[in-house]
């Protein structure tokens, strides 16, 4: 379908596709097998100005629009859903600064991200605070001109590799979620360290680590917004970032569909290509239709956010839940079409199926997304 992309957006799309095809595809299996972070690909993202897509022009970027990040994310994820997360997770990490940061904070940190010299990460999840983000236990106590952080964060994408972390901690434990605040924490801050690198089912080209804060001193100037507004910042961040997860899911699904369609035309059984069998044709037709529907929802939601609409939590949740469910369905069907070959690591669809699963889980499970959608729908009826 024609999404009426501008000339600049078409150029961004072409650059992302070229990087994915020429640089990522030859090494995606290697990084998946080794569970390694793709430093060499991150350097290419930097050289091709893909990090600048994350940041508005006034902070040395070239865009800052949600739709442009969606375009790039889909193209990278079409080849590898994990490697592209070095960029996507950086976008998630910088959103709290864009949303709640003051001008001094934006001028200090965003240009460093735009030029690709520093990656970012978003740190909210804890061992006892997943879907219930109000259950965080990490604390930030104010002493004079600084805050002292204590606690741990779990399953943080870009953990250990990022230089700039947006971290959520309780500044008033008596207020629950209303006592949460957001902070910028830099990697080399004393008292800030990392736990083990997680050994994951999928997106293995992305680093996931525990963050550990032990009397970690940060200047009061690194508080984002006011004390007690951290929960609001986190929710606004998710509303803005979920289309990126939707785009990642669409990209993974598109890549799996293309592999399945190509295989169906090449694989012969009963003296004819299996693409001539109606059973396979119907599977491919459903896959293509579902992908296009998911893409349309992601693109329209991204445009809605970029247009300045103030309320888009429902639509953001919709595109994340629908696209991720489509990704899981399409990749499963792709494995089925390839049969025994689809189950082998020699072919990329088994990896795509593993990568797809996380899109139904992170940035709010799909069960949580449905709760958000239902809550917002019911508010429309009095």
Backbone torsions as a table, in degrees:
resi	resn	phi	psi	omega
1	UNK	NA	153.5	179.2
2	UNK	-91.0	115.3	179.6
3	UNK	-98.6	13.4	173.5
4	UNK	53.5	47.9	177.8
5	UNK	-69.8	148.3	177.4
6	UNK	-73.5	170.3	177.8
7	UNK	-60.9	-39.3	179.1
8	UNK	-66.2	-39.9	179.3
9	UNK	-67.4	-37.5	176.5
10	UNK	-63.7	-35.8	178.3
11	UNK	-68.1	-43.7	176.9
12	UNK	-59.7	-43.9	179.7
13	UNK	-60.4	-44.3	-178.3
14	UNK	-66.7	-40.1	178.3
15	UNK	-62.8	-46.0	-179.7
16	UNK	-62.1	-41.7	179.8
17	UNK	-65.4	-41.2	-180.0
18	UNK	-64.2	-43.4	177.1
19	UNK	-60.6	-43.6	-178.8
20	UNK	-62.9	-46.7	-176.0
21	UNK	-72.4	-43.5	-172.4
22	UNK	-88.7	-31.4	-174.1
23	UNK	-108.3	-39.1	-175.4
24	UNK	-85.7	-45.3	-175.2
25	UNK	-54.7	-43.0	-178.8
26	UNK	-65.3	-19.7	-174.1
27	UNK	-118.8	0.6	-174.5
28	UNK	-61.7	-39.0	179.9
29	UNK	-66.8	-37.0	179.7
30	UNK	-62.3	-48.9	-178.6
31	UNK	-68.3	-33.1	177.3
32	UNK	-65.8	-46.2	-178.1
33	UNK	-66.9	-39.7	-175.7
34	UNK	-86.4	-7.9	-177.7
35	UNK	53.9	45.0	-172.3
36	UNK	-111.9	151.3	177.8
37	UNK	-81.5	134.6	-172.3
38	UNK	-84.7	69.7	-176.9
39	UNK	-57.3	-39.6	-177.5
40	UNK	-66.7	-33.1	178.6
41	UNK	-75.0	-37.5	176.4
42	UNK	-59.2	-38.6	177.4
43	UNK	-63.1	-35.8	177.5
44	UNK	-70.4	-38.9	174.6
45	UNK	-56.7	-41.8	179.9
46	UNK	-64.6	-47.2	-177.6
47	UNK	-64.8	-31.5	-178.1
48	UNK	-94.8	9.2	176.8
49	UNK	64.1	24.3	178.8
50	UNK	-70.0	-30.6	176.2
51	UNK	-66.5	-30.4	179.7
52	UNK	-65.2	-21.2	177.3
53	UNK	-63.1	-27.1	-177.3
54	UNK	-72.9	-21.2	-165.6
55	UNK	-117.6	137.1	176.9
56	UNK	-61.6	156.8	-176.1
57	UNK	-59.7	-34.7	-176.4
58	UNK	-67.9	-11.0	176.7
59	UNK	-118.7	35.5	174.8
60	UNK	72.9	15.8	174.9
61	UNK	-95.6	-168.6	178.8
62	UNK	-125.2	-1.0	-177.8
63	UNK	-154.6	-85.5	-174.0
64	UNK	86.4	0.5	-178.5
65	UNK	-84.9	142.8	179.7
66	UNK	-63.5	-39.7	-177.4
67	UNK	-64.6	-35.3	-179.9
68	UNK	-69.9	-38.0	174.8
69	UNK	-65.0	-37.6	178.0
70	UNK	-62.8	-41.5	179.5
71	UNK	-61.1	-49.1	-179.3
72	UNK	-64.8	-44.5	-177.8
73	UNK	-61.1	-43.4	179.4
74	UNK	-61.5	-45.1	-177.2
75	UNK	-64.4	-42.0	179.4
76	UNK	-69.1	-41.1	-176.9
77	UNK	-71.5	-23.6	176.4
78	UNK	-58.7	-28.6	178.7
79	UNK	-101.2	-42.9	178.7
80	UNK	-152.9	116.5	-179.3
81	UNK	-71.9	-16.3	-178.4
82	UNK	-93.2	-46.6	-175.5
83	UNK	-62.5	-39.1	-179.9
84	UNK	-64.5	-15.0	-178.1
85	UNK	-69.7	-20.1	175.5
86	UNK	-57.3	-36.4	178.0
87	UNK	-84.1	-46.9	-177.6
88	UNK	-61.6	-42.2	179.7
89	UNK	-69.7	-27.9	174.0
90	UNK	-65.8	-38.5	175.2
91	UNK	-61.2	-42.9	177.4
92	UNK	-62.0	-40.1	-178.6
93	UNK	-69.4	-30.1	-178.5
94	UNK	-87.4	-18.3	-178.2
95	UNK	-56.7	-41.1	177.3
96	UNK	-60.4	-31.5	177.4
97	UNK	-69.9	-42.3	176.9
98	UNK	-64.1	-38.6	-174.5
99	UNK	-78.2	-45.2	-172.0
100	UNK	-120.7	-4.9	-178.0
101	UNK	-73.7	152.3	174.2
102	UNK	-86.1	174.2	-174.1
103	UNK	-62.9	-37.8	179.9
104	UNK	-63.6	-41.7	179.3
105	UNK	-65.4	-42.2	179.9
106	UNK	-64.5	-43.1	-179.0
107	UNK	-65.9	-30.1	-178.6
108	UNK	-79.1	-46.0	-169.4
109	UNK	-98.0	-36.8	-173.5
110	UNK	-65.5	-40.9	177.6
111	UNK	-61.4	-31.8	178.6
112	UNK	-66.8	-31.2	176.7
113	UNK	-78.4	-40.5	-178.3
114	UNK	-59.9	-38.1	-178.3
115	UNK	-84.8	0.4	176.1
116	UNK	79.7	5.6	-179.1
117	UNK	-76.3	-23.5	179.8
118	UNK	-136.8	132.3	174.7
119	UNK	-88.7	160.5	178.6
120	UNK	-124.3	163.8	177.6
121	UNK	-148.9	156.0	-177.8
122	UNK	-113.0	124.6	-173.5
123	UNK	-123.3	96.4	178.2
124	UNK	-123.2	-47.2	-173.5
125	UNK	-61.8	141.1	174.9
126	UNK	-133.3	172.7	-178.6
127	UNK	-56.9	-36.3	-178.3
128	UNK	-111.0	14.4	-179.5
129	UNK	-141.1	88.6	176.3
130	UNK	-107.4	-94.3	176.4
131	UNK	-62.8	-33.3	177.0
132	UNK	-90.2	79.7	-176.4
133	UNK	-66.3	-18.1	177.4
134	UNK	-71.2	-5.9	-177.6
135	UNK	-94.3	16.3	-179.3
136	UNK	-63.8	149.3	-177.0
137	UNK	-120.2	-12.0	177.1
138	UNK	-60.7	136.8	-176.2
139	UNK	-117.5	155.2	174.9
140	UNK	-135.0	106.8	-178.4
141	UNK	-100.4	131.9	-177.9
142	UNK	-88.3	128.7	175.3
143	UNK	-132.6	106.4	179.6
144	UNK	62.4	-119.6	-176.2
145	UNK	-96.8	18.3	-179.7
146	UNK	-147.7	166.0	173.7
147	UNK	-113.5	147.1	177.0
148	UNK	-115.3	115.8	-177.9
149	UNK	-93.8	138.9	174.1
150	UNK	-141.4	132.5	179.4
151	UNK	142.8	-173.7	-179.8
152	UNK	-134.9	151.7	173.1
153	UNK	-120.6	145.9	-172.5
154	UNK	-121.3	147.0	173.6
155	UNK	58.5	46.9	-177.4
156	UNK	-90.9	116.0	178.8
157	UNK	-67.6	136.1	-172.7
158	UNK	73.5	7.6	179.5
159	UNK	-58.9	130.3	-179.3
160	UNK	86.9	-22.7	180.0
161	UNK	-100.9	-31.4	-179.3
162	UNK	-73.1	156.4	178.5
163	UNK	-106.1	-23.3	-176.6
164	UNK	-124.4	123.9	-177.6
165	UNK	-120.9	131.9	171.0
166	UNK	-98.1	113.8	-168.7
167	UNK	-116.5	139.3	-179.0
168	UNK	-111.3	130.1	-176.1
169	UNK	-147.3	158.6	179.8
170	UNK	-83.5	122.8	172.3
171	UNK	-97.8	-13.2	175.0
172	UNK	-147.0	99.0	-175.6
173	UNK	-66.1	-20.2	-177.2
174	UNK	-75.3	-14.7	-175.6
175	UNK	-102.5	2.8	179.9
176	UNK	62.3	-134.1	-178.2
177	UNK	-59.5	-32.0	179.8
178	UNK	-72.5	-6.4	177.9
179	UNK	-102.6	10.0	-179.6
180	UNK	-88.2	143.5	178.1
181	UNK	-132.3	160.3	-179.1
182	UNK	-112.7	142.4	-177.2
183	UNK	-136.3	154.8	169.8
184	UNK	-99.9	123.7	179.5
185	UNK	-123.1	126.6	179.8
186	UNK	-90.1	150.8	-170.2
187	UNK	-57.1	-40.6	-173.6
188	UNK	-87.9	14.5	-179.7
189	UNK	-68.4	128.7	177.7
190	UNK	-56.7	138.4	-179.1
191	UNK	90.9	-1.9	179.8
192	UNK	-110.7	120.6	-179.3
193	UNK	-141.1	-179.0	-174.4
194	UNK	-127.4	145.7	174.8
195	UNK	-88.1	-163.0	-176.3
196	UNK	-68.0	153.6	174.3
197	UNK	-80.2	129.7	-176.1
198	UNK	-72.8	144.0	177.5
199	UNK	-101.2	98.9	-166.8
200	UNK	-98.5	161.6	174.1
201	UNK	-64.4	-48.8	-176.6
202	UNK	-133.1	-169.0	-174.6
203	UNK	36.7	47.7	-173.3
204	UNK	-76.4	-11.6	173.5
205	UNK	-83.0	8.6	177.7
206	UNK	-117.8	138.2	-179.4
207	UNK	-83.8	132.3	177.0
208	UNK	-131.0	118.2	-176.5
209	UNK	-137.8	164.8	171.1
210	UNK	-84.6	140.8	173.8
211	UNK	-105.7	136.9	-176.6
212	UNK	-123.5	126.1	178.3
213	UNK	-117.5	117.0	179.9
214	UNK	-126.5	99.5	-174.9
215	UNK	49.1	52.6	-179.6
216	UNK	-85.0	114.1	-175.9
217	UNK	-90.8	123.0	175.4
218	UNK	-128.6	145.7	-178.1
219	UNK	-66.9	149.4	-179.7
220	UNK	-61.9	-21.9	178.5
221	UNK	-66.2	-12.8	-179.3
222	UNK	-91.5	3.6	172.8
223	UNK	-71.3	129.2	178.3
224	UNK	-91.8	118.7	-177.4
225	UNK	71.4	-144.1	179.2
226	UNK	-105.5	161.0	172.5
227	UNK	-58.6	139.6	177.5
228	UNK	88.7	-2.5	-178.9
229	UNK	-103.8	9.8	-177.1
230	UNK	-63.7	-40.7	-179.6
231	UNK	-62.7	-41.8	178.3
232	UNK	-63.3	-41.6	177.9
233	UNK	-61.8	-42.3	-179.8
234	UNK	-63.2	-44.3	-178.7
235	UNK	-66.8	-39.7	177.5
236	UNK	-66.2	-34.8	177.2
237	UNK	-63.4	-47.7	180.0
238	UNK	-62.2	-40.7	178.9
239	UNK	-59.6	-34.2	-178.2
240	UNK	-85.3	-27.7	-173.9
241	UNK	-93.8	-20.2	-176.0
242	UNK	-61.2	-32.4	173.8
243	UNK	-60.6	-28.0	176.4
244	UNK	-65.5	-40.5	176.2
245	UNK	-65.0	-39.9	176.4
246	UNK	-59.9	-42.3	179.4
247	UNK	-66.5	-38.0	176.0
248	UNK	-60.9	-44.6	179.5
249	UNK	-63.4	-42.8	177.7
250	UNK	-60.6	-43.8	179.7
251	UNK	-61.9	-45.1	178.4
252	UNK	-60.6	-45.2	179.5
253	UNK	-62.2	-42.8	179.8
254	UNK	-61.4	-44.0	179.0
255	UNK	-61.8	-42.4	179.9
256	UNK	-67.1	-41.1	177.9
257	UNK	-60.9	-44.2	-179.7
258	UNK	-63.2	-40.3	177.4
259	UNK	-64.3	-41.3	-178.7
260	UNK	-67.7	-42.8	-179.7
261	UNK	-64.6	-42.6	178.8
262	UNK	-62.9	-45.2	179.7
263	UNK	-63.4	-41.2	-177.6
264	UNK	-62.2	-30.2	179.1
265	UNK	-81.7	-24.1	-177.8
266	UNK	-93.1	-29.8	-175.8
267	UNK	-80.4	124.2	179.3
268	UNK	-109.0	134.5	172.2
269	UNK	-140.9	143.9	-177.5
270	UNK	54.2	36.2	174.9
271	UNK	66.3	25.1	175.9
272	UNK	-152.5	155.1	178.3
273	UNK	-64.2	142.7	-177.6
274	UNK	-66.7	-15.8	175.6
275	UNK	-67.2	-13.2	178.5
276	UNK	-83.7	-9.3	179.9
277	UNK	-86.0	134.1	-175.9
278	UNK	-59.5	-35.1	-179.5
279	UNK	-58.9	-42.9	179.2
280	UNK	-72.3	-40.9	179.3
281	UNK	-58.8	-43.6	-179.5
282	UNK	-66.6	-37.5	177.2
283	UNK	-62.7	-46.1	-179.8
284	UNK	-64.7	-39.1	179.4
285	UNK	-62.7	-43.5	178.9
286	UNK	-65.8	-41.4	179.6
287	UNK	-59.9	-48.8	-178.6
288	UNK	-63.4	-41.1	-179.9
289	UNK	-65.0	-45.1	-179.5
290	UNK	-63.9	-40.6	178.9
291	UNK	-63.4	-44.8	-178.4
292	UNK	-65.8	-37.8	177.5
293	UNK	-64.6	-42.5	178.9
294	UNK	-64.8	-42.5	179.7
295	UNK	-62.0	-43.5	-179.4
296	UNK	-60.8	-40.6	-179.7
297	UNK	-68.0	-41.2	178.3
298	UNK	-63.7	-49.2	-176.6
299	UNK	-63.4	-42.3	-178.8
300	UNK	-68.4	-38.2	177.4
301	UNK	-64.8	-41.6	178.4
302	UNK	-62.0	-42.8	177.6
303	UNK	-62.9	-38.2	179.6
304	UNK	-62.4	-43.8	179.3
305	UNK	-65.1	-46.0	-178.2
306	UNK	-66.2	-23.7	-178.1
307	UNK	-73.8	-13.1	180.0
308	UNK	101.8	4.9	175.6
309	UNK	-55.2	138.6	-176.2
310	UNK	-86.5	-27.2	-177.1
311	UNK	-120.8	118.8	179.0
312	UNK	-150.5	20.0	-179.7
313	UNK	-60.7	-41.7	-179.0
314	UNK	-63.1	-49.7	-177.6
315	UNK	-66.1	-38.0	178.5
316	UNK	-62.3	-44.3	177.5
317	UNK	-65.5	-39.3	179.9
318	UNK	-60.4	-46.8	-175.7
319	UNK	-70.7	-30.8	177.5
320	UNK	-70.1	-47.4	-176.0
321	UNK	-69.6	-40.9	-178.0
322	UNK	-69.7	-47.8	-177.7
323	UNK	-64.1	-39.4	-178.5
324	UNK	-70.8	-36.7	175.0
325	UNK	-65.3	-38.9	176.1
326	UNK	-62.7	-43.2	-179.8
327	UNK	-59.7	-42.5	-179.7
328	UNK	-67.5	-40.4	179.7
329	UNK	-67.1	-47.0	-176.1
330	UNK	-66.6	-43.6	-179.3
331	UNK	-67.2	-36.5	175.8
332	UNK	-62.6	-43.5	178.8
333	UNK	-67.2	-34.3	178.0
334	UNK	-63.8	-43.1	176.1
335	UNK	-60.4	-41.0	-179.6
336	UNK	-63.6	-42.2	-179.5
337	UNK	-65.2	-38.0	177.6
338	UNK	-77.2	-11.9	177.5
339	UNK	62.0	-134.6	-179.3
340	UNK	-59.8	-34.5	178.0
341	UNK	-64.4	-34.9	-179.2
342	UNK	-64.7	-22.7	-178.1
343	UNK	-86.6	-6.9	-176.1
344	UNK	-96.6	143.9	-179.1
345	UNK	-67.9	-14.7	177.7
346	UNK	-63.7	-25.7	179.0
347	UNK	-108.1	143.6	-170.4
348	UNK	-76.0	-12.1	-172.7
349	UNK	-70.1	-28.0	177.4
350	UNK	-67.1	-35.8	175.6
351	UNK	-66.6	-41.8	-179.9
352	UNK	-63.0	-36.5	177.6
353	UNK	-65.6	-40.9	178.0
354	UNK	-67.6	-39.6	179.6
355	UNK	-66.1	-36.2	-176.2
356	UNK	-62.8	-33.4	-171.6
357	UNK	-59.1	-39.0	-175.9
358	UNK	-65.2	-25.0	-178.8
359	UNK	-67.1	-18.4	175.5
360	UNK	-85.5	-6.3	-172.0
361	UNK	-115.0	-53.4	-171.5
362	UNK	-81.1	164.5	-171.1
363	UNK	56.4	37.0	179.1
364	UNK	99.3	115.2	-179.9
365	UNK	-58.3	162.0	-179.2
366	UNK	-67.1	-22.4	174.2
367	UNK	-68.5	-40.9	176.4
368	UNK	-65.5	-39.3	178.7
369	UNK	-59.3	-40.8	-179.5
370	UNK	-67.3	-33.2	175.9
371	UNK	-66.0	-41.6	178.3
372	UNK	-63.1	-45.1	-179.8
373	UNK	-60.8	-49.1	-177.9
374	UNK	-62.2	-42.8	-179.6
375	UNK	-59.8	-44.1	-179.0
376	UNK	-71.8	-35.5	178.1
377	UNK	-62.9	-45.3	-175.8
378	UNK	-69.3	-22.6	175.5
379	UNK	-67.6	-21.6	-178.9
380	UNK	-77.5	-11.8	-178.9
381	UNK	-115.6	122.9	-177.7
382	UNK	-110.3	NA	NA
